[in-house]
Amino acid sequence: MSILSPNKVKLNAVVNDKYEAIRMAGELLVQAGHVEPNYIDSMIEREDSLSTYMGGGLAIPHGTGQSKGSVKTTGLSIVQFPEGVDFGEGDIAHLVIGIAAIGDDHLDILTNVAMICSDDESMERILKASTPEEMIEIFEKGMEEE
C-alpha cells in the first residue's frame, strides 16, 4: 500500500473549523485502512495541546504518542482548502496533511512534507492542483529529491 494514493486526496474542501478539517484528513486515513477510527480523536487531542499549524498555509495534524497502537500502516492524507481554514491566531491553512506512521516513520515524512511545502513554487502548484494525481505527483517528486 502506497503512503499516498488518489483516494486519500481531497481537493477544494470546505469546512467550518480546524476540527472539521482534521477529522476530514483523519477520515481519509481510516477509509484507506491506515488507522483505527479512534486515531482521529488523538489527532484532535494533539491539536488541543499543540497546534499542528506549521506556517506558510500548511497544517500537519497527526496523533499523539499514545495513539501509536491505532496505526496499522504508514500513510498520508492531503486535503486542499482554497478558502483556507483558521487554525487560530490568524493562522490560515490551505493545505492539511494528515499523517499516520509506524515507528519513527513520521519524522522522515514530516521532514519531507515540510521541505516540499516550504518551497514557494511547489506550494503554489499544490494549491492549484486540480486532480488527486497531480497532487500526488508533486509530493512524490519532492520526496524523491531528498
N, CA and C atoms as a LAMMPS dump frame, in Angstrom:
ITEM: TIMESTEP
0
ITEM: NUMBER OF ATOMS
438
ITEM: BOX BOUNDS ff ff ff
-5.0000000000000000e+02 5.0000000000000000e+02
-5.0000000000000000e+02 5.0000000000000000e+02
-5.0000000000000000e+02 5.0000000000000000e+02
ITEM: ATOMS id mol type element x y z
1 1 1 N 0.85 -1.195 0
2 1 2 C 0 0 0
3 1 3 C 0.888 1.248 0
4 2 1 N 0.628 2.131 -0.922
5 2 2 C 1.387 3.374 -1.025
6 2 3 C 0.99 4.328 0.101
7 3 1 N 1.97 5.133 0.574
8 3 2 C 1.603 6.066 1.642
9 3 3 C 0.696 7.167 1.109
10 4 1 N 0.695 7.352 -0.226
11 4 2 C -0.142 8.384 -0.827
12 4 3 C -0.834 7.8 -2.053
13 5 1 N -2.132 7.972 -2.152
14 5 2 C -2.893 7.479 -3.295
15 5 3 C -4.101 8.394 -3.512
16 6 1 N -4.687 8.354 -4.72
17 6 2 C -5.787 9.285 -5.043
18 6 3 C -6.958 9.254 -4.072
19 7 1 N -7.24 8.105 -3.461
20 7 2 C -8.37 8.022 -2.516
21 7 3 C -8.082 8.736 -1.196
22 8 1 N -6.853 9.229 -1.028
23 8 2 C -6.51 9.963 0.197
24 8 3 C -6.224 11.43 -0.084
25 9 1 N -6.686 11.896 -1.243
26 9 2 C -6.515 13.307 -1.607
27 9 3 C -7.893 13.901 -1.819
28 10 1 N -8.164 15.012 -1.142
29 10 2 C -9.451 15.707 -1.321
30 10 3 C -9.148 17.143 -1.726
31 11 1 N -9.699 17.547 -2.863
32 11 2 C -9.468 18.887 -3.387
33 11 3 C -10.684 19.779 -3.15
34 12 1 N -10.423 21.079 -3.06
35 12 2 C -11.496 22.079 -2.941
36 12 3 C -12.452 21.799 -1.784
37 13 1 N -11.9 21.384 -0.665
38 13 2 C -12.731 21.086 0.501
39 13 3 C -13.132 22.38 1.21
40 14 1 N -14.272 22.321 1.883
41 14 2 C -14.768 23.453 2.661
42 14 3 C -15.241 22.921 4.011
43 15 1 N -14.769 23.545 5.085
44 15 2 C -15.184 23.161 6.436
45 15 3 C -15.445 24.421 7.249
46 16 1 N -16.051 24.231 8.43
47 16 2 C -16.351 25.371 9.298
48 16 3 C -15.206 25.723 10.234
49 17 1 N -14.394 24.714 10.605
50 17 2 C -13.303 24.993 11.55
51 17 3 C -12.191 23.958 11.418
52 18 1 N -11.125 24.175 12.181
53 18 2 C -9.958 23.295 12.085
54 18 3 C -10.273 21.87 12.525
55 19 1 N -11.209 21.705 13.435
56 19 2 C -11.539 20.357 13.892
57 19 3 C -12.192 19.541 12.777
58 20 1 N -13.055 20.195 12.003
59 20 2 C -13.656 19.511 10.842
60 20 3 C -12.571 19.161 9.833
61 21 1 N -11.618 20.062 9.649
62 21 2 C -10.525 19.822 8.703
63 21 3 C -9.692 18.626 9.16
64 22 1 N -9.384 18.564 10.451
65 22 2 C -8.592 17.452 10.995
66 22 3 C -9.368 16.142 10.879
67 23 1 N -10.666 16.19 11.195
68 23 2 C -11.488 14.981 11.073
69 23 3 C -11.532 14.494 9.622
70 24 1 N -11.613 15.427 8.676
71 24 2 C -11.652 15.073 7.259
72 24 3 C -10.347 14.367 6.86
73 25 1 N -9.216 14.936 7.261
74 25 2 C -7.915 14.329 6.95
75 25 3 C -7.803 12.953 7.621
76 26 1 N -8.271 12.849 8.865
77 26 2 C -8.229 11.589 9.597
78 26 3 C -9.133 10.535 8.994
79 27 1 N -10.309 10.952 8.555
80 27 2 C -11.271 10.02 7.963
81 27 3 C -10.708 9.381 6.692
82 28 1 N -9.96 10.15 5.909
83 28 2 C -9.332 9.598 4.702
84 28 3 C -8.341 8.493 5.083
85 29 1 N -7.622 8.682 6.191
86 29 2 C -6.677 7.664 6.663
87 29 3 C -7.415 6.417 7.157
88 30 1 N -8.559 6.621 7.825
89 30 2 C -9.373 5.496 8.311
90 30 3 C -9.911 4.708 7.119
91 31 1 N -10.514 5.41 6.158
92 31 2 C -11.116 4.752 4.991
93 31 3 C -10.085 3.963 4.189
94 32 1 N -8.845 4.436 4.183
95 32 2 C -7.789 3.755 3.422
96 32 3 C -7.174 2.6 4.209
97 33 1 N -7.598 2.441 5.477
98 33 2 C -7.124 1.325 6.27
99 33 3 C -5.792 1.545 6.979
100 34 1 N -5.32 2.787 7.035
101 34 2 C -4.048 3.067 7.707
102 34 3 C -4.191 3.101 9.229
103 35 1 N -5.373 3.527 9.701
104 35 2 C -5.564 3.712 11.144
105 35 3 C -6.94 3.236 11.593
106 36 1 N -7.042 2.989 12.903
107 36 2 C -8.332 2.695 13.533
108 36 3 C -9.085 4.022 13.661
109 37 1 N -10.429 3.994 13.704
110 37 2 C -11.198 5.24 13.83
111 37 3 C -10.811 6.111 15.036
112 38 1 N -10.371 5.495 16.15
113 38 2 C -10.038 6.29 17.338
114 38 3 C -8.781 7.15 17.134
115 39 1 N -8.045 6.911 16.061
116 39 2 C -6.866 7.732 15.766
117 39 3 C -7.268 9.198 15.543
118 40 1 N -8.442 9.396 14.973
119 40 2 C -8.929 10.762 14.715
120 40 3 C -9.049 11.537 16.03
121 41 1 N -9.542 10.872 17.079
122 41 2 C -9.652 11.531 18.388
123 41 3 C -8.279 11.966 18.897
124 42 1 N -7.266 11.14 18.648
125 42 2 C -5.929 11.509 19.123
126 42 3 C -5.345 12.654 18.287
127 43 1 N -5.782 12.776 17.025
128 43 2 C -5.362 13.917 16.203
129 43 3 C -5.944 15.212 16.789
130 44 1 N -7.193 15.139 17.224
131 44 2 C -7.86 16.292 17.844
132 44 3 C -7.183 16.622 19.179
133 45 1 N -6.873 15.579 19.955
134 45 2 C -6.21 15.747 21.24
135 45 3 C -4.854 16.452 21.053
136 46 1 N -4.092 16.035 20.051
137 46 2 C -2.796 16.652 19.759
138 46 3 C -3.006 18.135 19.414
139 47 1 N -4.002 18.427 18.605
140 47 2 C -4.268 19.818 18.197
141 47 3 C -4.6 20.682 19.41
142 48 1 N -5.34 20.105 20.363
143 48 2 C -5.723 20.856 21.557
144 48 3 C -4.519 21.153 22.453
145 49 1 N -3.516 20.282 22.424
146 49 2 C -2.346 20.513 23.277
147 49 3 C -1.272 21.337 22.567
148 50 1 N -1.199 21.217 21.247
149 50 2 C -0.184 21.925 20.481
150 50 3 C -0.661 22.072 19.042
151 51 1 N -0.757 23.294 18.552
152 51 2 C -1.248 23.496 17.193
153 51 3 C -0.354 22.789 16.184
154 52 1 N -0.984 22.162 15.197
155 52 2 C -0.224 21.475 14.147
156 52 3 C -0.048 22.382 12.928
157 53 1 N -0.387 23.668 13.103
158 53 2 C -0.157 24.625 12.02
159 53 3 C 1.347 24.879 11.923
160 54 1 N 1.916 24.686 10.721
161 54 2 C 3.365 24.778 10.542
162 54 3 C 3.819 26.11 9.95
163 55 1 N 2.86 26.933 9.504
164 55 2 C 3.227 28.174 8.816
165 55 3 C 3.092 27.999 7.314
166 56 1 N 3.082 29.091 6.601
167 56 2 C 3.025 29.04 5.141
168 56 3 C 1.78 28.387 4.577
169 57 1 N 0.682 28.391 5.34
170 57 2 C -0.569 27.82 4.832
171 57 3 C -0.69 26.321 5.022
172 58 1 N 0.214 25.73 5.818
173 58 2 C 0.259 24.281 5.992
174 58 3 C -0.01 23.859 7.437
175 59 1 N -0.883 22.854 7.592
176 59 2 C -1.082 22.212 8.893
177 59 3 C -0.869 20.719 8.699
178 60 1 N -0.216 20.075 9.68
179 60 2 C 0.066 18.644 9.581
180 60 3 C -0.448 17.933 10.836
181 61 1 N -1.766 17.695 10.9
182 61 2 C -2.294 17.001 12.073
183 61 3 C -1.864 15.533 12.11
184 62 1 N -1.559 15.061 13.306
185 62 2 C -1.192 13.664 13.5
186 62 3 C -1.549 13.296 14.937
187 63 1 N -1.547 12.025 15.218
188 63 2 C -1.964 11.561 16.539
189 63 3 C -0.918 11.803 17.61
190 64 1 N -1.323 11.563 18.85
191 64 2 C -0.411 11.68 19.99
192 64 3 C 0.461 10.429 20.063
193 65 1 N 1.475 10.479 20.892
194 65 2 C 2.34 9.319 21.081
195 65 3 C 1.575 8.099 21.57
196 66 1 N 0.526 8.334 22.349
197 66 2 C -0.273 7.229 22.886
198 66 3 C -1.107 6.538 21.806
199 67 1 N -1.239 7.166 20.637
200 67 2 C -2.116 6.612 19.595
201 67 3 C -1.399 5.638 18.672
202 68 1 N -0.114 5.388 18.924
203 68 2 C 0.668 4.514 18.033
204 68 3 C -0.01 3.171 17.781
205 69 1 N -0.691 2.625 18.786
206 69 2 C -1.361 1.331 18.64
207 69 3 C -2.517 1.362 17.654
208 70 1 N -3.009 2.554 17.334
209 70 2 C -4.131 2.697 16.395
210 70 3 C -3.671 2.74 14.944
211 71 1 N -2.356 2.831 14.736
212 71 2 C -1.815 2.928 13.378
213 71 3 C -1.491 1.535 12.858
214 72 1 N -2.095 1.179 11.706
215 72 2 C -1.851 -0.133 11.101
216 72 3 C -0.713 -0.052 10.089
217 73 1 N -0.739 0.989 9.261
218 73 2 C 0.299 1.179 8.243
219 73 3 C 0.57 2.672 8.094
220 74 1 N 1.747 3.01 7.588
221 74 2 C 2.118 4.405 7.38
222 74 3 C 1.356 4.961 6.184
223 75 1 N 0.803 6.16 6.342
224 75 2 C 0.066 6.78 5.243
225 75 3 C -0.101 8.277 5.428
226 76 1 N -0.412 8.933 4.324
227 76 2 C -0.659 10.375 4.301
228 76 3 C -2.02 10.636 3.695
229 77 1 N -2.694 11.666 4.189
230 77 2 C -3.891 12.171 3.505
231 77 3 C -3.639 13.655 3.25
232 78 1 N -4.154 14.135 2.141
233 78 2 C -3.959 15.54 1.771
234 78 3 C -5.313 16.162 1.483
235 79 1 N -5.602 17.268 2.181
236 79 2 C -6.853 17.981 1.929
237 79 3 C -6.499 19.429 1.59
238 80 1 N -6.992 19.864 0.455
239 80 2 C -6.732 21.218 -0.048
240 80 3 C -7.957 22.094 0.265
241 81 1 N -7.7 23.252 0.872
242 81 2 C -8.774 24.192 1.24
243 81 3 C -8.509 25.536 0.574
244 82 1 N -9.023 25.752 -0.645
245 82 2 C -8.763 27.029 -1.327
246 82 3 C -9.192 28.253 -0.512
247 83 1 N -10.272 28.114 0.268
248 83 2 C -10.752 29.242 1.069
249 83 3 C -9.975 29.379 2.381
250 84 1 N -9.266 28.33 2.744
251 84 2 C -8.488 28.352 3.979
252 84 3 C -9.308 27.933 5.19
253 85 1 N -8.59 27.486 6.224
254 85 2 C -9.184 27.08 7.492
255 85 3 C -8.407 27.787 8.591
256 86 1 N -9.118 28.432 9.507
257 86 2 C -8.466 29.152 10.597
258 86 3 C -7.984 28.17 11.657
259 87 1 N -6.669 28.104 11.862
260 87 2 C -6.1 27.239 12.891
261 87 3 C -5.804 28.04 14.16
262 88 1 N -6.374 29.238 14.255
263 88 2 C -6.209 30.06 15.452
264 88 3 C -5.136 31.11 15.279
265 89 1 N -5.327 32.226 15.956
266 89 2 C -4.366 33.326 15.949
267 89 3 C -4.024 33.808 14.54
268 90 1 N -5.023 33.765 13.663
269 90 2 C -4.82 34.268 12.306
270 90 3 C -4.044 33.334 11.399
271 91 1 N -3.767 32.111 11.872
272 91 2 C -3.057 31.128 11.058
273 91 3 C -4.062 30.432 10.149
274 92 1 N -3.951 30.697 8.849
275 92 2 C -4.886 30.116 7.887
276 92 3 C -4.198 29.008 7.099
277 93 1 N -4.739 27.799 7.201
278 93 2 C -4.185 26.656 6.459
279 93 3 C -4.969 26.464 5.163
280 94 1 N -4.237 26.313 4.072
281 94 2 C -4.851 25.997 2.779
282 94 3 C -4.585 24.542 2.424
283 95 1 N -3.699 23.924 3.192
284 95 2 C -3.347 22.534 2.967
285 95 3 C -3.244 21.847 4.325
286 96 1 N -3.999 20.758 4.479
287 96 2 C -3.961 19.985 5.713
288 96 3 C -3.532 18.57 5.333
289 97 1 N -2.403 18.141 5.902
290 97 2 C -1.854 16.832 5.582
291 97 3 C -1.896 15.968 6.834
292 98 1 N -2.737 14.945 6.79
293 98 2 C -2.836 14.018 7.91
294 98 3 C -1.74 12.968 7.795
295 99 1 N -1.109 12.671 8.915
296 99 2 C -0.036 11.676 8.919
297 99 3 C -0.337 10.584 9.927
298 100 1 N -0.152 9.343 9.48
299 100 2 C -0.171 8.185 10.37
300 100 3 C 1.109 7.428 10.054
301 101 1 N 1.875 7.1 11.074
302 101 2 C 3.156 6.458 10.801
303 101 3 C 3.493 5.386 11.824
304 102 1 N 4.113 4.323 11.314
305 102 2 C 4.612 3.242 12.149
306 102 3 C 5.999 3.654 12.648
307 103 1 N 6.294 3.387 13.902
308 103 2 C 7.627 3.658 14.44
309 103 3 C 8.032 5.108 14.295
310 104 1 N 9.23 5.329 13.789
311 104 2 C 9.737 6.693 13.63
312 104 3 C 9.549 7.238 12.222
313 105 1 N 8.739 6.541 11.396
314 105 2 C 8.496 6.997 10.02
315 105 3 C 8.015 8.43 9.973
316 106 1 N 7.242 8.846 10.992
317 106 2 C 6.631 10.176 10.939
318 106 3 C 7.681 11.287 10.875
319 107 1 N 8.84 11.067 11.462
320 107 2 C 9.874 12.11 11.429
321 107 3 C 10.36 12.345 9.998
322 108 1 N 10.613 11.248 9.273
323 108 2 C 11.04 11.37 7.875
324 108 3 C 9.946 12.019 7.036
325 109 1 N 8.712 11.58 7.266
326 109 2 C 7.593 12.113 6.49
327 109 3 C 7.405 13.594 6.78
328 110 1 N 7.414 13.969 8.064
329 110 2 C 7.263 15.383 8.431
330 110 3 C 8.341 16.235 7.763
331 111 1 N 9.583 15.739 7.784
332 111 2 C 10.691 16.477 7.172
333 111 3 C 10.46 16.65 5.676
334 112 1 N 10.099 15.549 5
335 112 2 C 9.846 15.61 3.559
336 112 3 C 8.715 16.57 3.211
337 113 1 N 7.603 16.437 3.934
338 113 2 C 6.439 17.289 3.67
339 113 3 C 6.79 18.76 3.912
340 114 1 N 7.487 19.023 5.015
341 114 2 C 7.87 20.406 5.331
342 114 3 C 8.78 20.978 4.25
343 115 1 N 9.711 20.168 3.757
344 115 2 C 10.625 20.626 2.7
345 115 3 C 9.85 20.961 1.421
346 116 1 N 8.96 20.073 1.032
347 116 2 C 8.166 20.284 -0.19
348 116 3 C 7.32 21.546 -0.058
349 117 1 N 6.661 21.693 1.088
350 117 2 C 5.732 22.805 1.279
351 117 3 C 6.431 24.122 1.591
352 118 1 N 7.713 24.077 1.962
353 118 2 C 8.432 25.328 2.219
354 118 3 C 8.915 25.952 0.917
355 119 1 N 8.86 25.176 -0.167
356 119 2 C 9.234 25.689 -1.477
357 119 3 C 8.025 26.417 -2.07
358 120 1 N 8.154 27.72 -2.268
359 120 2 C 7.012 28.529 -2.728
360 120 3 C 6.42 28.014 -4.03
361 121 1 N 7.28 27.602 -4.946
362 121 2 C 6.807 27.12 -6.249
363 121 3 C 5.987 25.836 -6.075
364 122 1 N 6.493 24.916 -5.257
365 122 2 C 5.761 23.666 -5.006
366 122 3 C 4.426 23.952 -4.33
367 123 1 N 4.45 24.836 -3.335
368 123 2 C 3.219 25.149 -2.599
369 123 3 C 2.177 25.76 -3.534
370 124 1 N 2.622 26.615 -4.435
371 124 2 C 1.691 27.217 -5.387
372 124 3 C 1.067 26.147 -6.282
373 125 1 N 1.876 25.197 -6.733
374 125 2 C 1.366 24.093 -7.569
375 125 3 C 0.395 23.223 -6.774
376 126 1 N 0.721 22.988 -5.499
377 126 2 C -0.142 22.18 -4.634
378 126 3 C -1.507 22.846 -4.482
379 127 1 N -1.497 24.147 -4.254
380 127 2 C -2.756 24.863 -4.04
381 127 3 C -3.58 24.986 -5.319
382 128 1 N -2.916 24.852 -6.468
383 128 2 C -3.628 24.936 -7.752
384 128 3 C -3.93 23.561 -8.335
385 129 1 N -3.446 22.499 -7.706
386 129 2 C -3.656 21.148 -8.233
387 129 3 C -5.145 20.904 -8.451
388 130 1 N -5.468 20.343 -9.598
389 130 2 C -6.881 20.156 -9.918
390 130 3 C -7.295 18.683 -9.941
391 131 1 N -6.326 17.772 -9.781
392 131 2 C -6.655 16.344 -9.68
393 131 3 C -5.808 15.726 -8.567
394 132 1 N -6.32 14.658 -7.951
395 132 2 C -5.52 13.969 -6.932
396 132 3 C -4.174 13.5 -7.491
397 133 1 N -4.186 13.025 -8.744
398 133 2 C -2.955 12.531 -9.359
399 133 3 C -1.905 13.631 -9.475
400 134 1 N -2.359 14.837 -9.826
401 134 2 C -1.452 15.978 -9.937
402 134 3 C -0.836 16.291 -8.564
403 135 1 N -1.649 16.239 -7.532
404 135 2 C -1.187 16.49 -6.175
405 135 3 C -0.137 15.452 -5.769
406 136 1 N -0.433 14.192 -6.027
407 136 2 C 0.485 13.105 -5.666
408 136 3 C 1.816 13.256 -6.4
409 137 1 N 1.746 13.618 -7.656
410 137 2 C 2.961 13.785 -8.463
411 137 3 C 3.896 14.83 -7.834
412 138 1 N 3.347 15.919 -7.348
413 138 2 C 4.148 16.98 -6.722
414 138 3 C 4.853 16.428 -5.484
415 139 1 N 4.12 15.668 -4.672
416 139 2 C 4.697 15.137 -3.436
417 139 3 C 5.706 14.021 -3.712
418 140 1 N 5.377 13.142 -4.65
419 140 2 C 6.302 12.038 -4.948
420 140 3 C 7.616 12.585 -5.527
421 141 1 N 7.513 13.586 -6.382
422 141 2 C 8.703 14.192 -6.963
423 141 3 C 9.547 14.82 -5.849
424 142 1 N 8.885 15.527 -4.932
425 142 2 C 9.584 16.166 -3.826
426 142 3 C 10.262 15.17 -2.899
427 143 1 N 9.618 14.025 -2.691
428 143 2 C 10.19 13.026 -1.793
429 143 3 C 11.361 12.292 -2.448
430 144 1 N 11.35 12.189 -3.763
431 144 2 C 12.455 11.542 -4.476
432 144 3 C 13.708 12.395 -4.435
433 145 1 N 13.516 13.702 -4.367
434 145 2 C 14.661 14.627 -4.429
435 145 3 C 15.444 14.649 -3.129
436 146 1 N 14.878 14.088 -2.08
437 146 2 C 15.569 14.092 -0.781
438 146 3 C 16.834 13.272 -0.805
